[in-house]
Amino acid sequence: MKLDGPSLYALMLSAANALDNNKTAINNMNVFPVPDGDTGINMSLTLDAVRKLEETYVQQNVSELSKKIASLILRAARGNSGAILSLFFRGMSKAFVDVEEIDTTDVARAFKKGTDEAYRAVMNPTEGTILTVMRRCAEEAEAAVAEKKFATDDVRGLFAYIVDVGEEALAHTPDQLPVLKEVNVVDAGGYGFMTALNGMLAALNGKPVERNEQDGEVAEADFASFDTESITFPYCTECIVEKSEEFAGEDKAGELHKFIGGIGDSVVFAEDETIIKIHVHTDHPGLVMEKACEFGMLATIKVENMRKQHSAIVSDKNDAKAKAEEKPAIAAPEKKFGFVSVCMGDGIKNTFLDLGADNIIFGGQTMNPSTQDIIDGVLGTPAEIVYVLPNNKNIYLVAKQAAKLIKEKKTVVLETRSVPQGISAMLSFDPEGEEEANTAAMQEAAGAVTSMSVTHAVRDTTIGGEHIENGQMLGMVDGAIDCVADITEDCIAKLTAKMTGASFITVFYGEEISEEEANKAEEIIKAAVPGAEIVSINGNQPIYSYIISVEK
């Protein structure tokens, strides 16, 4: 059998269901016992984007369908594992250009291009990870096709063979990464990748994975407290324009984009070679339609009175969710430089705002923002050049992919892997300086600070020969476990051994730490590092009892 567009969609949906059903198991495979095991959640949320595919795309050929799926997944990508997974499928879509139906040659080529795309995004690939599993699948798929082990139309047979190869590669990851063998697990990202492939194979075998229903309540916004008259532009106006021959091609409708931006807000304007999609809140929906007709024929039109809708929203939770998902308008540049920072905790957020951050994206460990979240933050920043501070090693890759998708503003992603690095980078920013000089200075400043934190173990394990029990306190230095203690104060005392010679120390204490406990921690540090200037701030962050910035 070969695969057409609808069949490919069925495979992708089965893969998404498999990841969603197994996300907790994947999370629990995190090597270190710190509470950041979100690989399964990130991969599941990334592939969940396939559910948003419009029915019209599901029925299209492989080429068009895979291109649309790749775009959706890339914008939904979260964390390193989600970014790598999205890039794999993006590479596959490039292999499917002009393909009506997929045969075994197409599958092998797609695995190769998907793997190449994922590898290009990682500066220093490590053996024994998801990348290794991808590469082995691609290599053996190419060899099998070259040796004609499978008939051209035997996609199911080749895919089953690839899954066997992938499972074997996954089983060997502990031999390539000693830390995996030490805690007796395989690579979590690789396991998630194979979970997705097994979901696809199940669909090929006629038994697609069904999504398990998830229990639990979701917090929702209280729209009843919102004043209807606060809606400045009452008409939510949307339309799709089929371009006339004169405007065929990309970036041909700049005049229309400028016009739409001048008569309302919440503007979303997208175009490709053949269509223009417009969304705007305005007082004059008729003017939108009239101007749009200059560029082609109106294919769809929707105008809604948001003030009238508001009453319905109060009692209709589905409408409330739809309104909450509206994208912000693109902010016009008001200055040369702007900042978007990722962080958690009101105190840390306010610190970044005080330093000049324009937009804060709520996220960090266990709560990685998506590619689209970062895109929205950048587009909402009123600056020509926008610096993005990921402040987490698991968000950096997603931020880099977001920057590649942003065309409206120059986006520079700094490699800040912790909150202290992000703060240090912003402190070194010179508003009168040039972009290259600022980028270099901020990156240098980020690298000079030592980042420490205190959190708790979430399970029993053994790392580096030391047994760690669930609930014990872990002292982290630059992301690695440095010490273990039964109580928080002892953990901080052990960390002070790495603070010798520090001149400035900033302590952000978390949401579960009282002011009295924070004062005790500060006294412990003062006694151990008497020459340092120490500042304590209520960061109110979750997960980490303390986040500590140490500067020489």
LINTA-V375611 format. One record per pair of residues at least 12 apart in sequence whose C-alpha atoms are under 8 Angstrom apart, sorted by the first residue. I is the first residue (numbers start at 1). GAP is how many residues later the second one is. Records with the same first field share a line. If there is no record, write none. Layout:
# LINTA-V375611
I = GAP ; GAP
This chain:
# LINTA-V375611
1 = 102 ; 152 ; 153 ; 154 ; 155
2 = 99 ; 100 ; 101 ; 102 ; 151 ; 152 ; 153
3 = 98 ; 99 ; 100 ; 152
4 = 57 ; 58 ; 96 ; 97 ; 98
5 = 53 ; 54 ; 55 ; 56 ; 57 ; 58 ; 60 ; 95 ; 96
6 = 52 ; 53 ; 54 ; 55
8 = 54
9 = 49 ; 56
10 = 190 ; 193 ; 198
11 = 188 ; 189 ; 190 ; 192 ; 193 ; 197
12 = 38 ; 188
13 = 37 ; 38
14 = 182 ; 185 ; 186 ; 188 ; 189 ; 194 ; 195 ; 196
15 = 32 ; 180 ; 181 ; 182 ; 183 ; 184 ; 185 ; 194
16 = 28 ; 31 ; 32 ; 34 ; 180 ; 183
17 = 31 ; 182 ; 192 ; 193 ; 194 ; 195
18 = 177 ; 178 ; 180 ; 181 ; 191 ; 192 ; 193
19 = 21 ; 24 ; 25 ; 28 ; 173 ; 176 ; 177
20 = 20 ; 21 ; 24 ; 25 ; 28 ; 191 ; 192
21 = 190 ; 191
22 = 18 ; 173
23 = 16 ; 17 ; 18 ; 20 ; 21
24 = 16 ; 17
25 = 15
26 = 13 ; 14 ; 162 ; 163 ; 165 ; 166
27 = 12 ; 13 ; 14 ; 161
29 = 156 ; 157 ; 158 ; 159
30 = 157 ; 158
31 = 148 ; 149 ; 152 ; 154
32 = 431
33 = 424 ; 425 ; 426 ; 427 ; 428
34 = 421 ; 422 ; 423 ; 424 ; 440
35 = 330 ; 331 ; 420 ; 421 ; 422 ; 423 ; 508
36 = 329 ; 330
37 = 329
38 = 327 ; 328 ; 329
39 = 40 ; 42 ; 43 ; 149 ; 150 ; 153
40 = 148 ; 149 ; 152
42 = 35 ; 36 ; 37 ; 39 ; 40 ; 326
43 = 34 ; 35 ; 38 ; 39 ; 42 ; 149
44 = 38
45 = 31 ; 32 ; 33 ; 37
46 = 27 ; 28 ; 30 ; 31 ; 32 ; 36 ; 37 ; 39 ; 40 ; 324
47 = 26 ; 29 ; 30 ; 39
48 = 25
49 = 20 ; 23 ; 24 ; 27
50 = 19 ; 22 ; 23
52 = 20
53 = 15 ; 16 ; 19
61 = 38 ; 39 ; 40
62 = 34 ; 37 ; 38 ; 39 ; 40
63 = 30 ; 33 ; 34 ; 35 ; 36 ; 37
64 = 33
66 = 26 ; 27 ; 30
67 = 23 ; 26 ; 27
70 = 16 ; 19 ; 20 ; 23
71 = 19
73 = 13
74 = 12 ; 13 ; 16 ; 297 ; 327
75 = 295 ; 296 ; 297 ; 327
76 = 294 ; 295 ; 296
77 = 293 ; 294 ; 295 ; 321
78 = 290 ; 291 ; 292 ; 293 ; 317 ; 320
79 = 289 ; 290 ; 291 ; 315 ; 316 ; 317 ; 318 ; 319
80 = 314 ; 315 ; 316 ; 317 ; 318
81 = 49 ; 108
83 = 314 ; 315 ; 318
84 = 34 ; 37
85 = 33 ; 108
87 = 27 ; 30 ; 31
88 = 23 ; 25 ; 26 ; 27 ; 28 ; 29 ; 30
89 = 25
90 = 24 ; 27
91 = 19 ; 20 ; 22 ; 23 ; 24 ; 25 ; 26 ; 27
92 = 17 ; 18 ; 19 ; 20 ; 21 ; 22
93 = 17
94 = 16 ; 19
95 = 14 ; 15 ; 18
96 = 14
102 = 53
103 = 49 ; 50 ; 51 ; 52
104 = 41 ; 46 ; 47 ; 48 ; 49 ; 50 ; 51 ; 54
105 = 40 ; 47
107 = 34 ; 48
108 = 30 ; 33 ; 34 ; 37
109 = 33
111 = 23 ; 26 ; 27 ; 30
112 = 23 ; 26 ; 27 ; 30
115 = 16 ; 19 ; 20 ; 23
118 = 13
119 = 12
121 = 276
122 = 275
127 = 46 ; 49 ; 50
128 = 42 ; 44 ; 45 ; 46 ; 47 ; 48 ; 49 ; 59
129 = 44 ; 58 ; 60 ; 61
130 = 57 ; 58 ; 59 ; 60 ; 61 ; 63
131 = 59
132 = 37 ; 58
133 = 33 ; 36 ; 37 ; 57
134 = 32 ; 56
136 = 29 ; 30 ; 33
137 = 25 ; 26 ; 28 ; 29
138 = 24
140 = 22 ; 25
141 = 17 ; 20 ; 21
144 = 14
156 = 45 ; 48 ; 49
159 = 42
160 = 41
163 = 31 ; 34 ; 35 ; 38
166 = 28
167 = 27
170 = 16 ; 17 ; 20 ; 21
171 = 15
172 = 14
173 = 13 ; 14
174 = 12 ; 13
179 = 284
182 = 280 ; 281 ; 282
183 = 278 ; 279 ; 280
220 = 101
221 = 99
222 = 92
223 = 90 ; 91 ; 97
224 = 90
228 = 79 ; 82
229 = 78
231 = 75 ; 76
233 = 31 ; 32 ; 48 ; 49 ; 50
234 = 47 ; 48 ; 49 ; 71 ; 72 ; 73
235 = 46 ; 47 ; 48 ; 49 ; 50 ; 68 ; 69 ; 70 ; 71
236 = 43 ; 44 ; 45 ; 46 ; 66 ; 67 ; 68 ; 69 ; 70
237 = 41 ; 42 ; 43 ; 44 ; 45 ; 48 ; 51 ; 64 ; 65 ; 66 ; 67
238 = 39 ; 40 ; 41 ; 42 ; 62 ; 63 ; 64 ; 65
239 = 38 ; 39 ; 40 ; 50 ; 59 ; 60 ; 61 ; 62 ; 63
240 = 35 ; 36 ; 37 ; 38 ; 58 ; 59 ; 60 ; 61
241 = 34 ; 35 ; 36 ; 51 ; 52 ; 54 ; 55 ; 56 ; 57 ; 58 ; 59
242 = 32 ; 33 ; 34 ; 54 ; 55 ; 56 ; 57
243 = 31 ; 32 ; 33 ; 52 ; 53 ; 54
244 = 51 ; 52 ; 53
246 = 49
247 = 48 ; 49
248 = 25 ; 26
249 = 23 ; 24 ; 25
250 = 21 ; 22 ; 23
251 = 20 ; 21
253 = 18 ; 42
256 = 35 ; 36
257 = 12
260 = 20 ; 28
263 = 19 ; 20 ; 21
264 = 16 ; 17 ; 18 ; 19
265 = 15 ; 16 ; 17 ; 64
266 = 13 ; 14 ; 15 ; 61 ; 62 ; 63 ; 64
267 = 12 ; 13 ; 14 ; 61 ; 62 ; 63
268 = 12 ; 59 ; 60 ; 61 ; 62
285 = 18
327 = 49
328 = 48 ; 52
329 = 50 ; 51
330 = 49 ; 50 ; 51
331 = 48 ; 49 ; 50 ; 51 ; 52
332 = 50 ; 51
333 = 48 ; 49 ; 50 ; 51
334 = 48 ; 49 ; 50
335 = 47 ; 48 ; 49
336 = 47 ; 48 ; 49
337 = 46 ; 47 ; 48 ; 49 ; 50 ; 94
338 = 18 ; 19 ; 20 ; 43 ; 44 ; 45 ; 46 ; 47 ; 48 ; 49
339 = 17 ; 18 ; 19 ; 20 ; 42 ; 47 ; 48 ; 49 ; 50
340 = 17 ; 18 ; 19 ; 20 ; 21 ; 37 ; 38 ; 41 ; 46 ; 47 ; 48 ; 49
341 = 16 ; 18 ; 19 ; 20 ; 47 ; 48 ; 49 ; 50 ; 81
342 = 18 ; 19 ; 20 ; 21 ; 22 ; 47 ; 48 ; 49
343 = 17 ; 18 ; 19 ; 20 ; 21 ; 47 ; 48 ; 76
344 = 18 ; 19 ; 20 ; 196 ; 197 ; 198
345 = 165 ; 166 ; 194 ; 195 ; 196 ; 197
346 = 193 ; 194 ; 195
347 = 161 ; 190 ; 191 ; 192 ; 193 ; 194
348 = 160 ; 190 ; 191 ; 192 ; 193
349 = 190
352 = 71
355 = 68 ; 71 ; 72
356 = 70
358 = 23
359 = 18 ; 19 ; 21 ; 22
360 = 17
361 = 12 ; 13 ; 16
364 = 27 ; 28 ; 31
365 = 27 ; 29 ; 178
368 = 26 ; 27
369 = 26
370 = 28
371 = 27 ; 28 ; 30 ; 31
372 = 30
374 = 25 ; 28
375 = 27 ; 28 ; 30 ; 31
378 = 31 ; 33
379 = 29 ; 30
383 = 26
384 = 25 ; 26
385 = 24 ; 25 ; 26 ; 27
386 = 23 ; 24 ; 25 ; 26
387 = 24 ; 25 ; 26 ; 27
388 = 23 ; 24 ; 25 ; 26
389 = 24 ; 25 ; 26 ; 27 ; 33
390 = 23 ; 24 ; 25 ; 26 ; 27 ; 28 ; 32
391 = 24 ; 25 ; 26 ; 27 ; 28 ; 29 ; 30 ; 31
392 = 24 ; 25 ; 26 ; 27
393 = 23 ; 24 ; 25
396 = 17 ; 19 ; 20 ; 21
399 = 14
400 = 13
414 = 25 ; 28 ; 29
415 = 28
416 = 27 ; 30
418 = 33
419 = 32 ; 128
420 = 26 ; 29 ; 30 ; 31 ; 127 ; 128 ; 129
421 = 24 ; 25 ; 26 ; 28 ; 29 ; 30 ; 128
422 = 24
423 = 23
424 = 18 ; 21 ; 22 ; 25
425 = 16 ; 17 ; 18 ; 19 ; 20 ; 21
426 = 16
428 = 13 ; 14 ; 17
429 = 12 ; 13
448 = 103
449 = 100 ; 101 ; 102 ; 103
450 = 27 ; 28 ; 99 ; 100 ; 101
451 = 26 ; 27 ; 28 ; 96 ; 97 ; 98 ; 99
452 = 23 ; 24 ; 25 ; 26 ; 27 ; 43 ; 95 ; 96 ; 97 ; 98
453 = 22 ; 23 ; 24 ; 91 ; 92 ; 93 ; 94 ; 95
454 = 19 ; 20 ; 21 ; 22 ; 34 ; 37 ; 38 ; 90 ; 91 ; 92 ; 93
455 = 18 ; 19 ; 20 ; 21 ; 88 ; 89 ; 90 ; 91
456 = 14 ; 15 ; 16 ; 17 ; 18 ; 88
457 = 12 ; 13 ; 14 ; 15 ; 16 ; 17
458 = 12 ; 13
459 = 12
468 = 16
472 = 12 ; 13 ; 14 ; 15
473 = 12 ; 13 ; 14 ; 15 ; 18
474 = 17
475 = 16 ; 17 ; 19 ; 20
482 = 13
483 = 12
489 = 31 ; 32 ; 35
492 = 29 ; 32 ; 33
493 = 31 ; 32 ; 35
496 = 29 ; 32 ; 33
497 = 31
499 = 30 ; 51
500 = 29
501 = 28 ; 30 ; 31 ; 51
502 = 27 ; 29 ; 30 ; 48 ; 49 ; 50
503 = 28 ; 29 ; 30 ; 47 ; 48 ; 49
504 = 28 ; 29 ; 30 ; 46 ; 47 ; 48
505 = 27 ; 28 ; 29 ; 30 ; 43 ; 44 ; 45 ; 46
506 = 28 ; 29 ; 30 ; 31 ; 42 ; 43 ; 44
507 = 15 ; 27 ; 28 ; 29 ; 30 ; 39 ; 40 ; 41 ; 42
508 = 28 ; 29 ; 30 ; 31 ; 32 ; 38 ; 39 ; 40
509 = 27 ; 28 ; 29 ; 30 ; 31 ; 32 ; 35 ; 36 ; 37 ; 38
510 = 28 ; 29 ; 30 ; 31 ; 32 ; 33 ; 34 ; 35 ; 36 ; 37
511 = 27 ; 28 ; 29 ; 30 ; 31 ; 34
512 = 28 ; 30 ; 33
513 = 32
515 = 23
518 = 18
522 = 12 ; 14
